[in-house]
Amino acid sequence: MCRSRKPLPPRPSTISAVSGSRHLSQAISEGERISVLVEVRDGEGARAAAEQGAKGIVLRGLADDLGERSELPLLVYGPSVRDAAEIGADAVVVAADDDDRLLDELVQQTYALGLECVVRVGDEDGLERVLERLDPEIFLLVAEDVGDDEEPLDRLLALLPDVPAGKLAIAELAGATLGDVQELERAGVDAVLVSDADVRSLVAEGPPDV
């Protein structure tokens, strides 16, 4: 059974705090198709992603004023929340590790700085803990410690049903193919995060086969 891709309206307490006009949640929830987010390293990569149809750019680390060079929402992955805000991020990835108090603090700091919060989870236990403590709007599903008998795509698809309806789900799959993207879309994933790639090759002209 496919998960619905129609999210609930954003909570005013989180979205209204975002000072910029580039809301990641809005970008990936608009339209009927799955969105592609592309990891970039510089302004040139950001421009290429926008020209090819990406809905957002992802920076793993820091790059001066990259957020000011692109009209796409910028999701920062890795640095501190404050560092992400200083370089013009619109959203930041927060990891659901074993320190619940630290997770709570990071989420509150994210909202206080006017950013959207994307909570990263890699297994069922982590997802359950996040849902017990928080009510995030956006989840980043990752496939960690995948064994030889399991494909990363299968791990992501297994996590998806536990994401509540109305929340946004981003699947991280660096080397995604068009077939992978279509399968994620059929399952109800809202966006896929890929490494520097030709976005056009990941966007089919028509809806995926059901």
FILO-948818 format. One line per 3 residues: for each residue x, y, z of C-alpha. Coordinates in steps of 0.2 Angstrom, whole numbers, plus 2048, in hexadecimal, padded with zeros to 3 digits. Layout:
BEGIN
X/Y/Z  ...
***
This chain:
BEGIN
800/800/800  807/811/7FB  809/81F/807
800/82F/804  80B/83D/7FD  800/84B/802
807/853/812  7FD/85B/81F  7FF/86E/820
80F/874/828  80F/878/83A  80F/88B/83C
81C/88A/84A  829/883/83F  825/88A/82D
821/89B/832  832/89D/83B  83B/89A/82A
841/8AB/825  845/8A7/813  839/8A4/805
840/893/800  837/887/80B  83E/875/808
82D/86D/80D  823/877/801  82F/874/7F3
82E/861/7F5  81C/860/7F9  816/86A/7EA
810/860/7DB  80C/84E/7D8  81E/847/7D4
82C/842/7DF  839/850/7E2  84C/84E/7DF
858/857/7EB  86A/857/7E5  87A/858/7EF
885/866/7E8  896/86D/7ED  895/87F/7E6
88B/88C/7DD  88E/884/7CC  887/873/7D2
878/87D/7D9  874/885/7C9  875/875/7BF
869/86D/7CB  85D/87B/7C9  85E/87A/7B6
85B/868/7B6  84B/868/7C1  851/865/7D3
846/86B/7E0  853/86E/7ED  866/86D/7F0
870/864/7FE  880/86A/805  88A/85D/80F
896/869/818  898/87C/816  89A/887/807
899/89A/809  889/8A3/803  884/894/7F8
872/896/7FF  872/8A8/7F8  877/8A2/7E6
868/896/7E3  856/899/7E3  854/887/7E8
851/882/7FB  862/87E/803  863/86F/80F
873/86E/819  879/85D/81E  887/85B/82B
88C/86C/833  885/873/843  874/87B/842
87B/88C/845  888/88A/837  87A/885/82B
870/894/82F  87F/8A0/82D  882/89A/81B
870/89C/816  868/88B/818  856/889/817
855/878/820  862/86D/829  863/85B/82C
863/855/83F  868/843/843  85D/838/84E
86C/831/858  86B/829/86A  86C/83A/873
85A/83F/874  85D/84F/87E  86A/854/871
85D/851/863  850/85B/86C  85C/86A/86E
861/869/85B  84F/869/855  84B/878/860
85A/881/85B  856/87E/848  845/885/84A
84B/894/855  857/898/846  849/898/83A
84E/888/831  844/879/82C  849/869/835
84C/859/82C  84E/84A/838  859/83C/831
855/82A/836  85D/81A/831  853/80D/839
842/808/841  848/80B/853  84F/81D/84E
83F/821/846  834/81B/854  83E/826/860
83C/835/856  82A/833/855  828/831/868
832/840/86C  82F/84C/85D  823/850/850
82E/855/841  827/859/830  835/852/825
83E/842/827  84E/83D/81E  84F/82A/81C
860/823/81A  866/811/817  874/80E/824
87E/7FE/827  875/7F5/819  87C/7E3/818
880/7D9/808  86E/7D1/808  865/7E2/808
864/7F0/7FB  864/802/801  854/805/7F8
84C/7F7/801  851/7FE/812  84A/80F/80D
839/807/807  838/7FD/818  83A/80D/822
82D/817/818  81D/80F/81F  821/815/831
822/827/82B  811/82E/830  805/834/822
806/847/820  819/847/823  826/84A/816
832/83C/812  843/83E/809  84C/82F/804
85F/830/803  866/825/7F5  876/82C/7EE
877/822/7DE  864/821/7DA  85F/81C/7C9
84F/821/7C0  847/810/7C5  84C/813/7D7
844/824/7D7  834/81D/7CF  833/80F/7DC
835/81C/7EA  827/827/7E2  81B/818/7E1
81E/815/7F3  81A/826/7F8  82B/82E/7FB
82A/841/7F9  83C/845/7F4  84C/83B/7F0
85D/842/7F5  86B/83E/7E8  87D/841/7E6
883/84D/7D8  87A/846/7C9  870/84A/7B9
85F/84E/7C0  857/84D/7AF  85B/83A/7AF
852/837/7BF  842/840/7BA  836/836/7AF
82A/83F/7A3  81B/836/7A9  814/82F/7BA
81C/81F/7C0  814/80F/7BC  809/809/7CA
***
